[in-house]
Amino acid sequence: MSEREFMRQLNGYGLTTAGILYRLPDHPSILQEYVWQDYDVAPLFPELNRFLQFWRAKLEGTLFRITVSHQNLIRPAELKAVSGEFRLH
């Protein structure tokens, strides 16, 4: 991990992944997926929004759907020790 990424994590940034479905310019009935990944801040996602503004301004593929995953949105469940045991057959 680079120093830049580490400093961003200290400032509240977390790894964000976006699956971007878009229509091919030459064949609008065909969808293709682009996976974008960077450090960003939930829930406003300024880095992702900056990238999407670039996409709309410079690229021809029309956006269809964007699915976002972020460490604050999805994370492992917290486990707690219990003082009992249950057994199933």
mmCIF file as gemmi writes it, N, C-alpha and C atoms, coordinates in Angstrom:
data_model
loop_
_atom_site.group_PDB
_atom_site.id
_atom_site.type_symbol
_atom_site.label_atom_id
_atom_site.label_alt_id
_atom_site.label_comp_id
_atom_site.label_asym_id
_atom_site.label_entity_id
_atom_site.label_seq_id
_atom_site.pdbx_PDB_ins_code
_atom_site.Cartn_x
_atom_site.Cartn_y
_atom_site.Cartn_z
_atom_site.occupancy
_atom_site.B_iso_or_equiv
_atom_site.pdbx_formal_charge
_atom_site.auth_seq_id
_atom_site.auth_asym_id
_atom_site.pdbx_PDB_model_num
ATOM 1 N N . MET Axp A 1 ? 0.851 -1.17 0 1 0 ? 1 A 1
ATOM 2 C CA . MET Axp A 1 ? 0 0 0 1 0 ? 1 A 1
ATOM 3 C C . MET Axp A 1 ? 0.895 1.23 0 1 0 ? 1 A 1
ATOM 4 N N . SER Axp A 2 ? 0.553 2.208 -0.819 1 0 ? 2 A 1
ATOM 5 C CA . SER Axp A 2 ? 1.36 3.42 -0.909 1 0 ? 2 A 1
ATOM 6 C C . SER Axp A 2 ? 1.023 4.37 0.235 1 0 ? 2 A 1
ATOM 7 N N . GLU Axp A 3 ? 1.913 5.333 0.431 1 0 ? 3 A 1
ATOM 8 C CA . GLU Axp A 3 ? 1.714 6.317 1.491 1 0 ? 3 A 1
ATOM 9 C C . GLU Axp A 3 ? 0.456 7.155 1.238 1 0 ? 3 A 1
ATOM 10 N N . ARG Axp A 4 ? 0.191 7.45 -0.034 1 0 ? 4 A 1
ATOM 11 C CA . ARG Axp A 4 ? -0.996 8.231 -0.397 1 0 ? 4 A 1
ATOM 12 C C . ARG Axp A 4 ? -2.273 7.496 0.023 1 0 ? 4 A 1
ATOM 13 N N . GLU Axp A 5 ? -2.348 6.202 -0.276 1 0 ? 5 A 1
ATOM 14 C CA . GLU Axp A 5 ? -3.533 5.412 0.084 1 0 ? 5 A 1
ATOM 15 C C . GLU Axp A 5 ? -3.683 5.319 1.591 1 0 ? 5 A 1
ATOM 16 N N . PHE Axp A 6 ? -2.57 5.163 2.299 1 0 ? 6 A 1
ATOM 17 C CA . PHE Axp A 6 ? -2.619 5.077 3.756 1 0 ? 6 A 1
ATOM 18 C C . PHE Axp A 6 ? -3.13 6.386 4.355 1 0 ? 6 A 1
ATOM 19 N N . MET Axp A 7 ? -2.643 7.513 3.845 1 0 ? 7 A 1
ATOM 20 C CA . MET Axp A 7 ? -3.09 8.81 4.353 1 0 ? 7 A 1
ATOM 21 C C . MET Axp A 7 ? -4.574 9.03 4.065 1 0 ? 7 A 1
ATOM 22 N N . ARG Axp A 8 ? -5.029 8.565 2.934 1 0 ? 8 A 1
ATOM 23 C CA . ARG Axp A 8 ? -6.454 8.703 2.613 1 0 ? 8 A 1
ATOM 24 C C . ARG Axp A 8 ? -7.3 7.878 3.583 1 0 ? 8 A 1
ATOM 25 N N . GLN Axp A 9 ? -6.833 6.693 3.947 1 0 ? 9 A 1
ATOM 26 C CA . GLN Axp A 9 ? -7.582 5.87 4.901 1 0 ? 9 A 1
ATOM 27 C C . GLN Axp A 9 ? -7.648 6.559 6.254 1 0 ? 9 A 1
ATOM 28 N N . LEU Axp A 10 ? -6.575 7.222 6.661 1 0 ? 10 A 1
ATOM 29 C CA . LEU Axp A 10 ? -6.588 7.952 7.927 1 0 ? 10 A 1
ATOM 30 C C . LEU Axp A 10 ? -7.568 9.12 7.892 1 0 ? 10 A 1
ATOM 31 N N . ASN Axp A 11 ? -7.834 9.648 6.706 1 0 ? 11 A 1
ATOM 32 C CA . ASN Axp A 11 ? -8.783 10.748 6.55 1 0 ? 11 A 1
ATOM 33 C C . ASN Axp A 11 ? -10.212 10.28 6.305 1 0 ? 11 A 1
ATOM 34 N N . GLY Axp A 12 ? -10.492 8.995 6.493 1 0 ? 12 A 1
ATOM 35 C CA . GLY Axp A 12 ? -11.859 8.491 6.385 1 0 ? 12 A 1
ATOM 36 C C . GLY Axp A 12 ? -12.206 7.837 5.067 1 0 ? 12 A 1
ATOM 37 N N . TYR Axp A 13 ? -11.254 7.767 4.154 1 0 ? 13 A 1
ATOM 38 C CA . TYR Axp A 13 ? -11.517 7.127 2.871 1 0 ? 13 A 1
ATOM 39 C C . TYR Axp A 13 ? -11.482 5.611 3.043 1 0 ? 13 A 1
ATOM 40 N N . GLY Axp A 14 ? -12.282 4.911 2.261 1 0 ? 14 A 1
ATOM 41 C CA . GLY Axp A 14 ? -12.293 3.456 2.26 1 0 ? 14 A 1
ATOM 42 C C . GLY Axp A 14 ? -12.341 2.947 0.831 1 0 ? 14 A 1
ATOM 43 N N . LEU Axp A 15 ? -11.921 1.713 0.644 1 0 ? 15 A 1
ATOM 44 C CA . LEU Axp A 15 ? -11.9 1.137 -0.691 1 0 ? 15 A 1
ATOM 45 C C . LEU Axp A 15 ? -13.326 1.033 -1.231 1 0 ? 15 A 1
ATOM 46 N N . THR Axp A 16 ? -13.524 1.582 -2.412 1 0 ? 16 A 1
ATOM 47 C CA . THR Axp A 16 ? -14.833 1.606 -3.065 1 0 ? 16 A 1
ATOM 48 C C . THR Axp A 16 ? -14.721 0.92 -4.418 1 0 ? 16 A 1
ATOM 49 N N . THR Axp A 17 ? -15.675 0.056 -4.719 1 0 ? 17 A 1
ATOM 50 C CA . THR Axp A 17 ? -15.73 -0.619 -6.015 1 0 ? 17 A 1
ATOM 51 C C . THR Axp A 17 ? -17.077 -0.317 -6.655 1 0 ? 17 A 1
ATOM 52 N N . ALA Axp A 18 ? -17.034 0.07 -7.919 1 0 ? 18 A 1
ATOM 53 C CA . ALA Axp A 18 ? -18.273 0.359 -8.649 1 0 ? 18 A 1
ATOM 54 C C . ALA Axp A 18 ? -18.306 -0.484 -9.916 1 0 ? 18 A 1
ATOM 55 N N . GLY Axp A 19 ? -19.373 -1.241 -10.074 1 0 ? 19 A 1
ATOM 56 C CA . GLY Axp A 19 ? -19.607 -1.97 -11.317 1 0 ? 19 A 1
ATOM 57 C C . GLY Axp A 19 ? -20.485 -1.102 -12.203 1 0 ? 19 A 1
ATOM 58 N N . ILE Axp A 20 ? -19.943 -0.642 -13.324 1 0 ? 20 A 1
ATOM 59 C CA . ILE Axp A 20 ? -20.642 0.298 -14.192 1 0 ? 20 A 1
ATOM 60 C C . ILE Axp A 20 ? -21.086 -0.432 -15.455 1 0 ? 20 A 1
ATOM 61 N N . LEU Axp A 21 ? -22.387 -0.574 -15.613 1 0 ? 21 A 1
ATOM 62 C CA . LEU Axp A 21 ? -22.948 -1.149 -16.83 1 0 ? 21 A 1
ATOM 63 C C . LEU Axp A 21 ? -23.264 -0.013 -17.795 1 0 ? 21 A 1
ATOM 64 N N . TYR Axp A 22 ? -22.808 -0.146 -19.019 1 0 ? 22 A 1
ATOM 65 C CA . TYR Axp A 22 ? -23.05 0.896 -20.009 1 0 ? 22 A 1
ATOM 66 C C . TYR Axp A 22 ? -23.385 0.281 -21.36 1 0 ? 22 A 1
ATOM 67 N N . ARG Axp A 23 ? -24.024 1.072 -22.175 1 0 ? 23 A 1
ATOM 68 C CA . ARG Axp A 23 ? -24.402 0.624 -23.528 1 0 ? 23 A 1
ATOM 69 C C . ARG Axp A 23 ? -23.251 0.916 -24.487 1 0 ? 23 A 1
ATOM 70 N N . LEU Axp A 24 ? -22.961 -0.038 -25.353 1 0 ? 24 A 1
ATOM 71 C CA . LEU Axp A 24 ? -21.924 0.173 -26.362 1 0 ? 24 A 1
ATOM 72 C C . LEU Axp A 24 ? -22.402 1.217 -27.361 1 0 ? 24 A 1
ATOM 73 N N . PRO Axp A 25 ? -21.554 2.187 -27.723 1 0 ? 25 A 1
ATOM 74 C CA . PRO Axp A 25 ? -21.985 3.249 -28.644 1 0 ? 25 A 1
ATOM 75 C C . PRO Axp A 25 ? -22.426 2.716 -30.008 1 0 ? 25 A 1
ATOM 76 N N . ASP Axp A 26 ? -21.728 1.705 -30.529 1 0 ? 26 A 1
ATOM 77 C CA . ASP Axp A 26 ? -22.062 1.175 -31.854 1 0 ? 26 A 1
ATOM 78 C C . ASP Axp A 26 ? -23.239 0.21 -31.834 1 0 ? 26 A 1
ATOM 79 N N . HIS Axp A 27 ? -23.487 -0.415 -30.675 1 0 ? 27 A 1
ATOM 80 C CA . HIS Axp A 27 ? -24.566 -1.403 -30.524 1 0 ? 27 A 1
ATOM 81 C C . HIS Axp A 27 ? -25.304 -1.108 -29.216 1 0 ? 27 A 1
ATOM 82 N N . PRO Axp A 28 ? -26.226 -0.164 -29.204 1 0 ? 28 A 1
ATOM 83 C CA . PRO Axp A 28 ? -26.881 0.256 -27.961 1 0 ? 28 A 1
ATOM 84 C C . PRO Axp A 28 ? -27.682 -0.842 -27.258 1 0 ? 28 A 1
ATOM 85 N N . SER Axp A 29 ? -27.989 -1.931 -27.942 1 0 ? 29 A 1
ATOM 86 C CA . SER Axp A 29 ? -28.74 -3.001 -27.284 1 0 ? 29 A 1
ATOM 87 C C . SER Axp A 29 ? -27.817 -3.934 -26.495 1 0 ? 29 A 1
ATOM 88 N N . ILE Axp A 30 ? -26.51 -3.743 -26.59 1 0 ? 30 A 1
ATOM 89 C CA . ILE Axp A 30 ? -25.541 -4.579 -25.868 1 0 ? 30 A 1
ATOM 90 C C . ILE Axp A 30 ? -24.98 -3.798 -24.696 1 0 ? 30 A 1
ATOM 91 N N . LEU Axp A 31 ? -24.969 -4.45 -23.522 1 0 ? 31 A 1
ATOM 92 C CA . LEU Axp A 31 ? -24.402 -3.852 -22.317 1 0 ? 31 A 1
ATOM 93 C C . LEU Axp A 31 ? -23.02 -4.431 -22.052 1 0 ? 31 A 1
ATOM 94 N N . GLN Axp A 32 ? -22.128 -3.589 -21.552 1 0 ? 32 A 1
ATOM 95 C CA . GLN Axp A 32 ? -20.8 -4.033 -21.151 1 0 ? 32 A 1
ATOM 96 C C . GLN Axp A 32 ? -20.528 -3.474 -19.76 1 0 ? 32 A 1
ATOM 97 N N . GLU Axp A 33 ? -19.675 -4.173 -18.985 1 0 ? 33 A 1
ATOM 98 C CA . GLU Axp A 33 ? -19.397 -3.727 -17.622 1 0 ? 33 A 1
ATOM 99 C C . GLU Axp A 33 ? -17.959 -3.241 -17.501 1 0 ? 33 A 1
ATOM 100 N N . TYR Axp A 34 ? -17.81 -2.151 -16.775 1 0 ? 34 A 1
ATOM 101 C CA . TYR Axp A 34 ? -16.51 -1.602 -16.43 1 0 ? 34 A 1
ATOM 102 C C . TYR Axp A 34 ? -16.44 -1.589 -14.913 1 0 ? 34 A 1
ATOM 103 N N . VAL Axp A 35 ? -15.337 -2.064 -14.336 1 0 ? 35 A 1
ATOM 104 C CA . VAL Axp A 35 ? -15.188 -2.073 -12.879 1 0 ? 35 A 1
ATOM 105 C C . VAL Axp A 35 ? -14.215 -0.967 -12.495 1 0 ? 35 A 1
ATOM 106 N N . TRP Axp A 36 ? -14.686 -0.038 -11.668 1 0 ? 36 A 1
ATOM 107 C CA . TRP Axp A 36 ? -13.9 1.088 -11.179 1 0 ? 36 A 1
ATOM 108 C C . TRP Axp A 36 ? -13.594 0.849 -9.712 1 0 ? 36 A 1
ATOM 109 N N . GLN Axp A 37 ? -12.358 1.119 -9.277 1 0 ? 37 A 1
ATOM 110 C CA . GLN Axp A 37 ? -12.003 0.917 -7.879 1 0 ? 37 A 1
ATOM 111 C C . GLN Axp A 37 ? -11.024 1.997 -7.456 1 0 ? 37 A 1
ATOM 112 N N . ASP Axp A 38 ? -11.326 2.627 -6.312 1 0 ? 38 A 1
ATOM 113 C CA . ASP Axp A 38 ? -10.461 3.67 -5.764 1 0 ? 38 A 1
ATOM 114 C C . ASP Axp A 38 ? -10.87 3.88 -4.307 1 0 ? 38 A 1
ATOM 115 N N . TYR Axp A 39 ? -10.121 4.71 -3.601 1 0 ? 39 A 1
ATOM 116 C CA . TYR Axp A 39 ? -10.489 5.064 -2.233 1 0 ? 39 A 1
ATOM 117 C C . TYR Axp A 39 ? -11.427 6.256 -2.284 1 0 ? 39 A 1
ATOM 118 N N . ASP Axp A 40 ? -12.546 6.158 -1.539 1 0 ? 40 A 1
ATOM 119 C CA . ASP Axp A 40 ? -13.579 7.186 -1.579 1 0 ? 40 A 1
ATOM 120 C C . ASP Axp A 40 ? -14.268 7.263 -0.221 1 0 ? 40 A 1
ATOM 121 N N . VAL Axp A 41 ? -15.064 8.299 -0.024 1 0 ? 41 A 1
ATOM 122 C CA . VAL Axp A 41 ? -15.759 8.518 1.242 1 0 ? 41 A 1
ATOM 123 C C . VAL Axp A 41 ? -17.252 8.283 1.05 1 0 ? 41 A 1
ATOM 124 N N . ALA Axp A 42 ? -17.817 7.37 1.835 1 0 ? 42 A 1
ATOM 125 C CA . ALA Axp A 42 ? -19.258 7.115 1.796 1 0 ? 42 A 1
ATOM 126 C C . ALA Axp A 42 ? -19.941 8.133 2.701 1 0 ? 42 A 1
ATOM 127 N N . PRO Axp A 43 ? -21.143 8.533 2.466 1 0 ? 43 A 1
ATOM 128 C CA . PRO Axp A 43 ? -22.07 8.132 1.425 1 0 ? 43 A 1
ATOM 129 C C . PRO Axp A 43 ? -22.073 9.063 0.209 1 0 ? 43 A 1
ATOM 130 N N . LEU Axp A 44 ? -21.255 10.128 0.203 1 0 ? 44 A 1
ATOM 131 C CA . LEU Axp A 44 ? -21.299 11.088 -0.91 1 0 ? 44 A 1
ATOM 132 C C . LEU Axp A 44 ? -20.475 10.654 -2.119 1 0 ? 44 A 1
ATOM 133 N N . PHE Axp A 45 ? -19.421 9.866 -1.927 1 0 ? 45 A 1
ATOM 134 C CA . PHE Axp A 45 ? -18.571 9.334 -2.995 1 0 ? 45 A 1
ATOM 135 C C . PHE Axp A 45 ? -18.093 10.423 -3.965 1 0 ? 45 A 1
ATOM 136 N N . PRO Axp A 46 ? -17.315 11.399 -3.49 1 0 ? 46 A 1
ATOM 137 C CA . PRO Axp A 46 ? -16.863 12.475 -4.381 1 0 ? 46 A 1
ATOM 138 C C . PRO Axp A 46 ? -15.949 11.982 -5.508 1 0 ? 46 A 1
ATOM 139 N N . GLU Axp A 47 ? -15.082 11.003 -5.249 1 0 ? 47 A 1
ATOM 140 C CA . GLU Axp A 47 ? -14.188 10.493 -6.297 1 0 ? 47 A 1
ATOM 141 C C . GLU Axp A 47 ? -14.981 9.776 -7.392 1 0 ? 47 A 1
ATOM 142 N N . LEU Axp A 48 ? -15.938 8.956 -6.999 1 0 ? 48 A 1
ATOM 143 C CA . LEU Axp A 48 ? -16.771 8.251 -7.968 1 0 ? 48 A 1
ATOM 144 C C . LEU Axp A 48 ? -17.591 9.239 -8.793 1 0 ? 48 A 1
ATOM 145 N N . ASN Axp A 49 ? -18.153 10.243 -8.143 1 0 ? 49 A 1
ATOM 146 C CA . ASN Axp A 49 ? -18.939 11.244 -8.871 1 0 ? 49 A 1
ATOM 147 C C . ASN Axp A 49 ? -18.066 12.025 -9.85 1 0 ? 49 A 1
ATOM 148 N N . ARG Axp A 50 ? -16.821 12.312 -9.457 1 0 ? 50 A 1
ATOM 149 C CA . ARG Axp A 50 ? -15.904 12.998 -10.372 1 0 ? 50 A 1
ATOM 150 C C . ARG Axp A 50 ? -15.621 12.123 -11.59 1 0 ? 50 A 1
ATOM 151 N N . PHE Axp A 51 ? -15.423 10.812 -11.362 1 0 ? 51 A 1
ATOM 152 C CA . PHE Axp A 51 ? -15.186 9.9 -12.479 1 0 ? 51 A 1
ATOM 153 C C . PHE Axp A 51 ? -16.415 9.809 -13.389 1 0 ? 51 A 1
ATOM 154 N N . LEU Axp A 52 ? -17.604 9.753 -12.806 1 0 ? 52 A 1
ATOM 155 C CA . LEU Axp A 52 ? -18.829 9.663 -13.61 1 0 ? 52 A 1
ATOM 156 C C . LEU Axp A 52 ? -19.074 10.941 -14.408 1 0 ? 52 A 1
ATOM 157 N N . GLN Axp A 53 ? -18.708 12.098 -13.859 1 0 ? 53 A 1
ATOM 158 C CA . GLN Axp A 53 ? -18.809 13.343 -14.622 1 0 ? 53 A 1
ATOM 159 C C . GLN Axp A 53 ? -17.87 13.305 -15.822 1 0 ? 53 A 1
ATOM 160 N N . PHE Axp A 54 ? -16.651 12.783 -15.607 1 0 ? 54 A 1
ATOM 161 C CA . PHE Axp A 54 ? -15.709 12.616 -16.71 1 0 ? 54 A 1
ATOM 162 C C . PHE Axp A 54 ? -16.293 11.682 -17.768 1 0 ? 54 A 1
ATOM 163 N N . TRP Axp A 55 ? -16.888 10.577 -17.307 1 0 ? 55 A 1
ATOM 164 C CA . TRP Axp A 55 ? -17.477 9.59 -18.234 1 0 ? 55 A 1
ATOM 165 C C . TRP Axp A 55 ? -18.53 10.265 -19.114 1 0 ? 55 A 1
ATOM 166 N N . ARG Axp A 56 ? -19.447 10.98 -18.476 1 0 ? 56 A 1
ATOM 167 C CA . ARG Axp A 56 ? -20.531 11.623 -19.232 1 0 ? 56 A 1
ATOM 168 C C . ARG Axp A 56 ? -20.006 12.673 -20.208 1 0 ? 56 A 1
ATOM 169 N N . ALA Axp A 57 ? -18.945 13.386 -19.839 1 0 ? 57 A 1
ATOM 170 C CA . ALA Axp A 57 ? -18.418 14.46 -20.681 1 0 ? 57 A 1
ATOM 171 C C . ALA Axp A 57 ? -17.551 13.945 -21.829 1 0 ? 57 A 1
ATOM 172 N N . LYS Axp A 58 ? -16.768 12.882 -21.592 1 0 ? 58 A 1
ATOM 173 C CA . LYS Axp A 58 ? -15.744 12.479 -22.564 1 0 ? 58 A 1
ATOM 174 C C . LYS Axp A 58 ? -15.994 11.161 -23.283 1 0 ? 58 A 1
ATOM 175 N N . LEU Axp A 59 ? -16.784 10.26 -22.702 1 0 ? 59 A 1
ATOM 176 C CA . LEU Axp A 59 ? -16.968 8.931 -23.287 1 0 ? 59 A 1
ATOM 177 C C . LEU Axp A 59 ? -18.357 8.806 -23.903 1 0 ? 59 A 1
ATOM 178 N N . GLU Axp A 60 ? -18.46 7.96 -24.897 1 0 ? 60 A 1
ATOM 179 C CA . GLU Axp A 60 ? -19.713 7.837 -25.645 1 0 ? 60 A 1
ATOM 180 C C . GLU Axp A 60 ? -20.684 6.812 -25.074 1 0 ? 60 A 1
ATOM 181 N N . GLY Axp A 61 ? -20.239 5.882 -24.264 1 0 ? 61 A 1
ATOM 182 C CA . GLY Axp A 61 ? -21.115 4.838 -23.746 1 0 ? 61 A 1
ATOM 183 C C . GLY Axp A 61 ? -22.116 5.392 -22.751 1 0 ? 61 A 1
ATOM 184 N N . THR Axp A 62 ? -23.406 5.212 -23.024 1 0 ? 62 A 1
ATOM 185 C CA . THR Axp A 62 ? -24.462 5.683 -22.128 1 0 ? 62 A 1
ATOM 186 C C . THR Axp A 62 ? -24.52 4.8 -20.89 1 0 ? 62 A 1
ATOM 187 N N . LEU Axp A 63 ? -24.519 5.427 -19.717 1 0 ? 63 A 1
ATOM 188 C CA . LEU Axp A 63 ? -24.586 4.67 -18.464 1 0 ? 63 A 1
ATOM 189 C C . LEU Axp A 63 ? -25.958 4.013 -18.317 1 0 ? 63 A 1
ATOM 190 N N . PHE Axp A 64 ? -25.94 2.76 -17.877 1 0 ? 64 A 1
ATOM 191 C CA . PHE Axp A 64 ? -27.179 2.014 -17.684 1 0 ? 64 A 1
ATOM 192 C C . PHE Axp A 64 ? -27.443 1.786 -16.195 1 0 ? 64 A 1
ATOM 193 N N . ARG Axp A 65 ? -26.429 1.256 -15.484 1 0 ? 65 A 1
ATOM 194 C CA . ARG Axp A 65 ? -26.589 0.978 -14.045 1 0 ? 65 A 1
ATOM 195 C C . ARG Axp A 65 ? -25.226 1.021 -13.377 1 0 ? 65 A 1
ATOM 196 N N . ILE Axp A 66 ? -25.204 1.52 -12.127 1 0 ? 66 A 1
ATOM 197 C CA . ILE Axp A 66 ? -23.975 1.57 -11.343 1 0 ? 66 A 1
ATOM 198 C C . ILE Axp A 66 ? -24.26 0.911 -10.003 1 0 ? 66 A 1
ATOM 199 N N . THR Axp A 67 ? -23.454 -0.089 -9.665 1 0 ? 67 A 1
ATOM 200 C CA . THR Axp A 67 ? -23.569 -0.795 -8.389 1 0 ? 67 A 1
ATOM 201 C C . THR Axp A 67 ? -22.33 -0.476 -7.568 1 0 ? 67 A 1
ATOM 202 N N . VAL Axp A 68 ? -22.527 0.053 -6.355 1 0 ? 68 A 1
ATOM 203 C CA . VAL Axp A 68 ? -21.413 0.514 -5.53 1 0 ? 68 A 1
ATOM 204 C C . VAL Axp A 68 ? -21.273 -0.365 -4.3 1 0 ? 68 A 1
ATOM 205 N N . SER Axp A 69 ? -20.024 -0.743 -4.005 1 0 ? 69 A 1
ATOM 206 C CA . SER Axp A 69 ? -19.68 -1.461 -2.774 1 0 ? 69 A 1
ATOM 207 C C . SER Axp A 69 ? -18.611 -0.651 -2.057 1 0 ? 69 A 1
ATOM 208 N N . HIS Axp A 70 ? -18.783 -0.486 -0.759 1 0 ? 70 A 1
ATOM 209 C CA . HIS Axp A 70 ? -17.829 0.279 0.048 1 0 ? 70 A 1
ATOM 210 C C . HIS Axp A 70 ? -17.699 -0.404 1.391 1 0 ? 70 A 1
ATOM 211 N N . GLN Axp A 71 ? -16.555 -0.274 2.017 1 0 ? 71 A 1
ATOM 212 C CA . GLN Axp A 71 ? -16.327 -0.967 3.278 1 0 ? 71 A 1
ATOM 213 C C . GLN Axp A 71 ? -17.315 -0.541 4.362 1 0 ? 71 A 1
ATOM 214 N N . ASN Axp A 72 ? -17.86 0.675 4.309 1 0 ? 72 A 1
ATOM 215 C CA . ASN Axp A 72 ? -18.854 1.095 5.295 1 0 ? 72 A 1
ATOM 216 C C . ASN Axp A 72 ? -20.251 0.587 4.954 1 0 ? 72 A 1
ATOM 217 N N . LEU Axp A 73 ? -20.472 0.212 3.695 1 0 ? 73 A 1
ATOM 218 C CA . LEU Axp A 73 ? -21.773 -0.318 3.296 1 0 ? 73 A 1
ATOM 219 C C . LEU Axp A 73 ? -21.86 -1.822 3.529 1 0 ? 73 A 1
ATOM 220 N N . ILE Axp A 74 ? -20.751 -2.513 3.277 1 0 ? 74 A 1
ATOM 221 C CA . ILE Axp A 74 ? -20.7 -3.971 3.44 1 0 ? 74 A 1
ATOM 222 C C . ILE Axp A 74 ? -19.449 -4.307 4.236 1 0 ? 74 A 1
ATOM 223 N N . ARG Axp A 75 ? -19.605 -4.975 5.333 1 0 ? 75 A 1
ATOM 224 C CA . ARG Axp A 75 ? -18.445 -5.395 6.115 1 0 ? 75 A 1
ATOM 225 C C . ARG Axp A 75 ? -18.787 -6.688 6.842 1 0 ? 75 A 1
ATOM 226 N N . PRO Axp A 76 ? -17.763 -7.414 7.281 1 0 ? 76 A 1
ATOM 227 C CA . PRO Axp A 76 ? -18.029 -8.674 7.975 1 0 ? 76 A 1
ATOM 228 C C . PRO Axp A 76 ? -18.853 -8.451 9.238 1 0 ? 76 A 1
ATOM 229 N N . ALA Axp A 77 ? -19.63 -9.438 9.569 1 0 ? 77 A 1
ATOM 230 C CA . ALA Axp A 77 ? -20.448 -9.361 10.774 1 0 ? 77 A 1
ATOM 231 C C . ALA Axp A 77 ? -19.55 -9.373 12.01 1 0 ? 77 A 1
ATOM 232 N N . GLU Axp A 78 ? -20.002 -8.657 13.037 1 0 ? 78 A 1
ATOM 233 C CA . GLU Axp A 78 ? -19.256 -8.669 14.284 1 0 ? 78 A 1
ATOM 234 C C . GLU Axp A 78 ? -19.636 -9.926 15.06 1 0 ? 78 A 1
ATOM 235 N N . LEU Axp A 79 ? -18.657 -10.569 15.615 1 0 ? 79 A 1
ATOM 236 C CA . LEU Axp A 79 ? -18.884 -11.779 16.388 1 0 ? 79 A 1
ATOM 237 C C . LEU Axp A 79 ? -18.695 -11.483 17.869 1 0 ? 79 A 1
ATOM 238 N N . LYS Axp A 80 ? -19.541 -12.087 18.682 1 0 ? 80 A 1
ATOM 239 C CA . LYS Axp A 80 ? -19.438 -11.931 20.124 1 0 ? 80 A 1
ATOM 240 C C . LYS Axp A 80 ? -19.378 -13.317 20.746 1 0 ? 80 A 1
ATOM 241 N N . ALA Axp A 81 ? -18.567 -13.46 21.778 1 0 ? 81 A 1
ATOM 242 C CA . ALA Axp A 81 ? -18.498 -14.732 22.491 1 0 ? 81 A 1
ATOM 243 C C . ALA Axp A 81 ? -19.765 -14.913 23.32 1 0 ? 81 A 1
ATOM 244 N N . VAL Axp A 82 ? -20.298 -16.131 23.316 1 0 ? 82 A 1
ATOM 245 C CA . VAL Axp A 82 ? -21.486 -16.436 24.102 1 0 ? 82 A 1
ATOM 246 C C . VAL Axp A 82 ? -21.133 -17.511 25.114 1 0 ? 82 A 1
ATOM 247 N N . SER Axp A 83 ? -21.975 -17.631 26.132 1 0 ? 83 A 1
ATOM 248 C CA . SER Axp A 83 ? -21.68 -18.589 27.17 1 0 ? 83 A 1
ATOM 249 C C . SER Axp A 83 ? -22.512 -19.864 27.055 1 0 ? 83 A 1
ATOM 250 N N . GLY Axp A 84 ? -23.039 -20.138 25.883 1 0 ? 84 A 1
ATOM 251 C CA . GLY Axp A 84 ? -23.832 -21.34 25.693 1 0 ? 84 A 1
ATOM 252 C C . GLY Axp A 84 ? -23.488 -22.02 24.394 1 0 ? 84 A 1
ATOM 253 N N . GLU Axp A 85 ? -24.029 -23.193 24.219 1 0 ? 85 A 1
ATOM 254 C CA . GLU Axp A 85 ? -23.785 -23.944 22.994 1 0 ? 85 A 1
ATOM 255 C C . GLU Axp A 85 ? -25.063 -24.614 22.567 1 0 ? 85 A 1
ATOM 256 N N . PHE Axp A 86 ? -25.381 -24.535 21.313 1 0 ? 86 A 1
ATOM 257 C CA . PHE Axp A 86 ? -26.56 -25.196 20.758 1 0 ? 86 A 1
ATOM 258 C C . PHE Axp A 86 ? -26.075 -26.203 19.726 1 0 ? 86 A 1
ATOM 259 N N . ARG Axp A 87 ? -26.628 -27.395 19.762 1 0 ? 87 A 1
ATOM 260 C CA . ARG Axp A 87 ? -26.238 -28.422 18.807 1 0 ? 87 A 1
ATOM 261 C C . ARG Axp A 87 ? -27.458 -28.849 17.999 1 0 ? 87 A 1
ATOM 262 N N . LEU Axp A 88 ? -27.242 -28.969 16.717 1 0 ? 88 A 1
ATOM 263 C CA . LEU Axp A 88 ? -28.262 -29.488 15.833 1 0 ? 88 A 1
ATOM 264 C C . LEU Axp A 88 ? -27.827 -30.867 15.386 1 0 ? 88 A 1
ATOM 265 N N . HIS Axp A 89 ? -28.753 -31.739 15.09 1 0 ? 89 A 1
ATOM 266 C CA . HIS Axp A 89 ? -28.419 -33.105 14.707 1 0 ? 89 A 1
ATOM 267 C C . HIS Axp A 89 ? -27.453 -33.162 13.584 1 0 ? 89 A 1
